[in-house]
């Protein structure tokens, strides 16, 4: 198991790195060339700034059982198809039971934007959301490691 992070706009990188390091789990950040990211622990993969380049690179690295942190519903859907465990930076886990609704919502939002509708303001990322992510992400990592140990 490894942790892959769509790191371009990820507000919880420090939390992810702390938990990965604590559990000795391989961590890979994927960013495009418009971002500069360094880490003493994680491997940083930098890809071109082309549309969806970071998403495609991330998806190509996913293996069964990996944990993927992304805000992108399309990436989450592809991670699920590869039997990985995608999670949003708010701590919500993407599942086979909720991904279709998320993809449909994304479709409707895109359609509204194309028709000229303005999107609402994004909510501020709160300490409460950060704490929720830390708790849920930590649980997911520990549960996956326990499962791997039990399978050996």
C-alpha positions as CSV (number, residue, x, y, z in Angstrom):
1,X,0.0,0.0,0.0
2,X,1.1,3.5,-0.8
3,X,-0.5,6.9,-0.4
4,X,-0.9,9.0,-3.6
5,X,-1.9,12.7,-3.3
6,X,-3.3,15.0,-5.9
7,X,-1.2,17.7,-4.3
8,X,-1.7,20.8,-6.5
9,X,-4.3,22.3,-4.2
10,X,-4.3,20.0,-1.2
11,X,-4.7,21.8,2.1
12,X,-3.9,18.8,4.3
13,X,-0.5,17.7,3.0
14,X,1.1,18.2,6.4
15,X,-1.4,15.9,8.0
16,X,-1.0,13.3,5.3
17,X,2.8,13.4,5.6
18,X,2.7,13.1,9.4
19,X,0.4,10.1,9.3
20,X,2.4,8.4,6.5
21,X,5.7,8.9,8.3
22,X,4.3,7.7,11.6
23,X,3.1,4.5,9.9
24,X,6.1,4.1,7.6
25,X,3.9,4.2,4.5
26,X,5.2,5.3,1.1
27,X,3.9,8.7,0.1
28,X,3.8,10.2,-3.3
29,X,2.7,13.8,-4.1
30,X,1.8,14.5,-7.7
31,X,2.0,18.2,-8.8
32,X,2.2,20.1,-12.1
33,X,5.0,22.5,-13.0
34,X,3.0,25.5,-11.7
35,X,3.6,24.3,-8.2
36,X,6.8,24.0,-6.2
37,X,6.7,21.3,-3.6
38,X,9.4,19.8,-1.5
39,X,9.3,17.1,1.2
40,X,11.8,15.4,3.4
41,X,9.7,12.3,3.4
42,X,7.5,12.0,0.4
43,X,8.5,11.4,-3.2
44,X,7.3,14.4,-5.3
45,X,6.4,13.7,-8.9
46,X,6.2,16.8,-11.1
47,X,4.4,16.6,-14.4
48,X,3.6,19.1,-17.2
49,X,1.0,21.8,-16.7
50,X,-1.1,20.3,-19.5
51,X,-4.8,19.8,-18.7
52,X,-5.3,16.8,-16.4
53,X,-1.6,15.8,-16.6
54,X,-1.3,15.4,-12.8
55,X,-4.6,13.4,-12.7
56,X,-3.5,11.0,-15.4
57,X,-0.1,10.5,-13.8
58,X,-1.7,9.8,-10.5
59,X,-4.2,7.3,-11.9
60,X,-1.4,5.5,-13.8
61,X,0.4,5.0,-10.4
62,X,-2.6,3.5,-8.6
63,X,-2.5,-0.1,-7.5
64,X,-5.1,-2.2,-5.7
65,X,-5.2,-1.2,-2.0
66,X,-3.6,2.2,-2.4
67,X,-5.0,5.3,-0.6
68,X,-5.6,8.3,-2.9
69,X,-6.3,11.8,-1.6
70,X,-8.0,13.9,-4.3
71,X,-10.7,16.5,-4.7
72,X,-11.4,15.3,-8.3
73,X,-14.4,13.0,-8.6
74,X,-13.1,11.6,-11.9
75,X,-9.8,10.6,-10.3
76,X,-11.8,9.1,-7.4
77,X,-13.9,7.1,-9.7
78,X,-10.9,5.7,-11.5
79,X,-9.2,4.9,-8.1
80,X,-12.3,2.9,-7.1
81,X,-12.2,1.0,-10.4
82,X,-8.6,0.0,-9.5
83,X,-9.8,-1.2,-6.0
84,X,-8.1,1.7,-4.3
85,X,-9.4,3.9,-1.4
86,X,-10.0,7.5,-2.5
87,X,-10.6,10.2,0.1
88,X,-11.5,13.9,-0.2
89,X,-9.4,16.4,1.8
90,X,-12.5,17.0,4.0
91,X,-12.3,13.4,5.2
92,X,-15.2,12.1,3.2
93,X,-14.4,8.7,1.6
94,X,-15.5,8.1,-2.0
95,X,-17.2,4.8,-2.4
96,X,-19.0,2.7,-5.0
97,X,-22.2,3.9,-3.3
98,X,-21.6,7.6,-3.6
99,X,-19.4,8.2,-6.6
100,X,-22.1,8.2,-9.3
101,X,-23.9,11.0,-7.4
102,X,-20.7,13.0,-7.2
103,X,-20.0,12.6,-10.9
104,X,-23.6,13.6,-11.7
105,X,-23.2,16.7,-9.5
106,X,-20.0,17.6,-11.3
107,X,-21.8,17.2,-14.6
108,X,-24.6,19.5,-13.5
109,X,-22.1,22.1,-12.2
110,X,-20.2,22.1,-15.5
111,X,-23.3,22.4,-17.5
112,X,-24.4,25.4,-15.3
113,X,-21.0,27.1,-15.8
114,X,-21.3,26.6,-19.6
115,X,-24.6,28.3,-19.6
116,X,-23.2,31.3,-17.8
117,X,-24.4,30.6,-14.2
118,X,-21.9,31.7,-11.6
119,X,-20.9,29.3,-8.9
120,X,-21.3,30.0,-5.2
121,X,-18.3,30.9,-3.1
122,X,-16.2,28.1,-1.8
123,X,-16.4,27.6,1.9
124,X,-13.4,28.3,4.0
125,X,-11.4,25.2,5.0
126,X,-11.9,25.2,8.7
127,X,-9.9,23.7,11.6
128,X,-12.9,21.5,12.2
129,X,-12.6,20.1,8.6
130,X,-8.9,19.7,9.1
131,X,-9.4,17.7,12.3
132,X,-12.1,15.6,10.7
133,X,-9.7,14.7,7.8
134,X,-6.9,13.9,10.3
135,X,-9.2,11.5,12.2
136,X,-10.7,9.8,9.2
137,X,-7.5,9.6,7.3
138,X,-5.6,8.2,10.3
139,X,-8.3,5.5,10.8
140,X,-8.2,4.6,7.1
141,X,-4.4,4.2,7.1
142,X,-4.4,2.1,10.3
143,X,-7.2,-0.1,9.1
144,X,-5.5,-0.7,5.8
145,X,-2.2,-1.6,7.5
146,X,-4.1,-3.9,9.9
147,X,-5.7,-5.7,7.0
148,X,-2.4,-6.1,5.2
149,X,-0.8,-7.6,8.3
150,X,-3.7,-10.0,8.8
151,X,-3.4,-11.2,5.1
152,X,0.3,-12.1,5.6
